[in-house]
Amino acid sequence: MNLNAWKLVGVICSGIWLLVSGSVTALISLIALAALFEPKPPNPNPEYWSFKVFGYVLLKDIRPWIAPGYILFGVGPVIGFAILMNKLGHPLGSAQLIGLGICAIIPFVWFLLAVYWP
């Protein structure tokens, strides 16, 4: 199999990776945002534990690390793939870069619509 076929497979897999990792990041952000609006600290009573309280307890410390985690584990491998292809002498074309950019921005649009849609 020639390098152009591997490049096409890599671009498709990178697009899927951006969609999946961005969607997981957006979902975690939405849960953390819902936990932010918890009216009072969670009750230590075991009967009180609900999904919202569980999210509050787990995600109150994760909130500052959501965006850097997406950049490191979501966008970082895709940038590494683009650099590798450039070093091998087959840089990604503008259409492929635009496609990867669209795959990277779709989860953020979904997040913004989920937060700000009336």
Short mmCIF file of the C-alpha atoms (twelve columns), coordinates in Angstrom:
data_MODEL
# 
_entry.id   MODEL 
# 
loop_
_atom_site.group_PDB 
_atom_site.id 
_atom_site.type_symbol 
_atom_site.label_atom_id 
_atom_site.label_alt_id 
_atom_site.label_comp_id 
_atom_site.label_asym_id 
_atom_site.label_seq_id 
_atom_site.Cartn_x 
_atom_site.Cartn_y 
_atom_site.Cartn_z 
_atom_site.pdbx_PDB_model_num 
ATOM 1   C CA . MET A 1   0.000   0.000  0.000  1 
ATOM 2   C CA . ASN A 2   1.442   3.351  -0.943 1 
ATOM 3   C CA . LEU A 3   1.901   6.346  1.331  1 
ATOM 4   C CA . ASN A 4   -1.041  8.282  -0.120 1 
ATOM 5   C CA . ALA A 5   -3.448  5.522  0.924  1 
ATOM 6   C CA . TRP A 6   -1.999  5.563  4.455  1 
ATOM 7   C CA . LYS A 7   -2.310  9.328  4.461  1 
ATOM 8   C CA . LEU A 8   -6.006  9.040  3.564  1 
ATOM 9   C CA . VAL A 9   -6.561  6.433  6.296  1 
ATOM 10  C CA . GLY A 10  -4.714  8.650  8.762  1 
ATOM 11  C CA . VAL A 11  -6.800  11.698 7.864  1 
ATOM 12  C CA . ILE A 12  -10.045 9.735  8.279  1 
ATOM 13  C CA . CYS A 13  -8.915  8.279  11.612 1 
ATOM 14  C CA . SER A 14  -7.741  11.718 12.779 1 
ATOM 15  C CA . GLY A 15  -11.129 13.213 11.916 1 
ATOM 16  C CA . ILE A 16  -12.926 10.481 13.839 1 
ATOM 17  C CA . TRP A 17  -10.515 10.976 16.749 1 
ATOM 18  C CA . LEU A 18  -11.220 14.722 16.815 1 
ATOM 19  C CA . LEU A 19  -14.979 14.150 16.764 1 
ATOM 20  C CA . VAL A 20  -14.928 11.530 19.522 1 
ATOM 21  C CA . SER A 21  -12.463 13.269 21.842 1 
ATOM 22  C CA . GLY A 22  -14.171 16.629 21.332 1 
ATOM 23  C CA . SER A 23  -17.601 15.147 22.024 1 
ATOM 24  C CA . VAL A 24  -16.364 13.499 25.225 1 
ATOM 25  C CA . THR A 25  -14.757 16.790 26.277 1 
ATOM 26  C CA . ALA A 26  -17.972 18.690 25.552 1 
ATOM 27  C CA . LEU A 27  -20.027 16.148 27.512 1 
ATOM 28  C CA . ILE A 28  -17.693 16.381 30.504 1 
ATOM 29  C CA . SER A 29  -17.857 20.180 30.267 1 
ATOM 30  C CA . LEU A 30  -21.663 20.107 30.268 1 
ATOM 31  C CA . ILE A 31  -21.734 17.843 33.312 1 
ATOM 32  C CA . ALA A 32  -19.199 20.083 35.077 1 
ATOM 33  C CA . LEU A 33  -21.286 23.120 34.169 1 
ATOM 34  C CA . ALA A 34  -24.385 21.464 35.619 1 
ATOM 35  C CA . ALA A 35  -22.419 20.659 38.777 1 
ATOM 36  C CA . LEU A 36  -21.393 24.309 38.990 1 
ATOM 37  C CA . PHE A 37  -25.002 25.333 39.578 1 
ATOM 38  C CA . GLU A 38  -25.474 23.018 42.553 1 
ATOM 39  C CA . PRO A 39  -27.339 25.238 45.059 1 
ATOM 40  C CA . LYS A 40  -25.607 23.887 48.165 1 
ATOM 41  C CA . PRO A 41  -22.758 21.547 49.056 1 
ATOM 42  C CA . PRO A 42  -23.665 17.878 48.746 1 
ATOM 43  C CA . ASN A 43  -25.129 16.126 51.740 1 
ATOM 44  C CA . PRO A 44  -22.952 13.261 53.043 1 
ATOM 45  C CA . ASN A 45  -26.112 11.175 53.577 1 
ATOM 46  C CA . PRO A 46  -25.847 8.112  51.255 1 
ATOM 47  C CA . GLU A 47  -29.538 8.266  50.332 1 
ATOM 48  C CA . TYR A 48  -29.022 11.752 48.907 1 
ATOM 49  C CA . TRP A 49  -26.432 10.749 46.303 1 
ATOM 50  C CA . SER A 50  -27.776 11.474 42.857 1 
ATOM 51  C CA . PHE A 51  -26.117 11.848 39.489 1 
ATOM 52  C CA . LYS A 52  -25.920 15.621 39.892 1 
ATOM 53  C CA . VAL A 53  -24.218 15.377 43.278 1 
ATOM 54  C CA . PHE A 54  -21.926 12.653 41.959 1 
ATOM 55  C CA . GLY A 55  -20.952 14.943 39.083 1 
ATOM 56  C CA . TYR A 56  -20.391 17.831 41.468 1 
ATOM 57  C CA . VAL A 57  -18.086 15.827 43.701 1 
ATOM 58  C CA . LEU A 58  -16.073 14.330 40.840 1 
ATOM 59  C CA . LEU A 59  -15.888 17.276 38.472 1 
ATOM 60  C CA . LYS A 60  -15.335 20.245 40.764 1 
ATOM 61  C CA . ASP A 61  -11.590 19.578 40.666 1 
ATOM 62  C CA . ILE A 62  -11.473 18.569 36.989 1 
ATOM 63  C CA . ARG A 63  -13.001 21.780 35.595 1 
ATOM 64  C CA . PRO A 64  -9.691  23.664 35.039 1 
ATOM 65  C CA . TRP A 65  -8.153  20.670 33.229 1 
ATOM 66  C CA . ILE A 66  -10.839 20.039 30.592 1 
ATOM 67  C CA . ALA A 67  -9.561  22.334 27.815 1 
ATOM 68  C CA . PRO A 68  -5.836  21.516 28.261 1 
ATOM 69  C CA . GLY A 69  -6.725  17.819 28.246 1 
ATOM 70  C CA . TYR A 70  -8.504  18.185 24.899 1 
ATOM 71  C CA . ILE A 71  -5.578  20.099 23.455 1 
ATOM 72  C CA . LEU A 72  -3.073  17.502 24.699 1 
ATOM 73  C CA . PHE A 73  -4.971  14.288 23.949 1 
ATOM 74  C CA . GLY A 74  -7.347  15.401 21.195 1 
ATOM 75  C CA . VAL A 75  -5.592  17.927 18.991 1 
ATOM 76  C CA . GLY A 76  -2.004  16.944 19.841 1 
ATOM 77  C CA . PRO A 77  -1.976  13.566 18.062 1 
ATOM 78  C CA . VAL A 78  -3.570  15.104 14.976 1 
ATOM 79  C CA . ILE A 79  -0.944  17.838 14.839 1 
ATOM 80  C CA . GLY A 80  1.730   15.158 15.298 1 
ATOM 81  C CA . PHE A 81  0.260   13.222 12.371 1 
ATOM 82  C CA . ALA A 82  0.320   16.364 10.184 1 
ATOM 83  C CA . ILE A 83  3.959   17.043 11.133 1 
ATOM 84  C CA . LEU A 84  4.916   13.417 10.428 1 
ATOM 85  C CA . MET A 85  3.311   13.521 6.994  1 
ATOM 86  C CA . ASN A 86  5.115   16.776 6.248  1 
ATOM 87  C CA . LYS A 87  8.467   15.221 7.244  1 
ATOM 88  C CA . LEU A 88  7.755   12.219 5.014  1 
ATOM 89  C CA . GLY A 89  7.316   14.558 2.060  1 
ATOM 90  C CA . HIS A 90  3.538   14.235 1.683  1 
ATOM 91  C CA . PRO A 91  2.042   17.257 3.453  1 
ATOM 92  C CA . LEU A 92  -1.694  17.396 4.038  1 
ATOM 93  C CA . GLY A 93  -3.614  19.361 1.448  1 
ATOM 94  C CA . SER A 94  -5.796  22.340 2.176  1 
ATOM 95  C CA . ALA A 95  -8.994  20.300 1.783  1 
ATOM 96  C CA . GLN A 96  -7.751  17.743 4.311  1 
ATOM 97  C CA . LEU A 97  -6.755  20.447 6.786  1 
ATOM 98  C CA . ILE A 98  -10.133 22.154 6.381  1 
ATOM 99  C CA . GLY A 99  -11.872 18.820 6.971  1 
ATOM 100 C CA . LEU A 100 -9.859  18.185 10.132 1 
ATOM 101 C CA . GLY A 101 -10.594 21.723 11.310 1 
ATOM 102 C CA . ILE A 102 -14.316 21.146 10.812 1 
ATOM 103 C CA . CYS A 103 -14.078 17.883 12.753 1 
ATOM 104 C CA . ALA A 104 -12.320 19.758 15.562 1 
ATOM 105 C CA . ILE A 105 -14.893 22.575 15.740 1 
ATOM 106 C CA . ILE A 106 -18.116 20.502 15.577 1 
ATOM 107 C CA . PRO A 107 -17.999 19.442 19.286 1 
ATOM 108 C CA . PHE A 108 -17.487 23.057 20.364 1 
ATOM 109 C CA . VAL A 109 -20.473 24.181 18.303 1 
ATOM 110 C CA . TRP A 110 -22.497 21.372 19.901 1 
ATOM 111 C CA . PHE A 111 -21.370 22.517 23.360 1 
ATOM 112 C CA . LEU A 112 -22.234 26.157 22.668 1 
ATOM 113 C CA . LEU A 113 -25.650 25.211 21.303 1 
ATOM 114 C CA . ALA A 114 -26.329 23.040 24.350 1 
ATOM 115 C CA . VAL A 115 -25.378 25.846 26.738 1 
ATOM 116 C CA . TYR A 116 -26.814 28.926 25.038 1 
ATOM 117 C CA . TRP A 117 -29.804 27.603 23.069 1 
ATOM 118 C CA . PRO A 118 -33.012 28.876 24.735 1 
# 
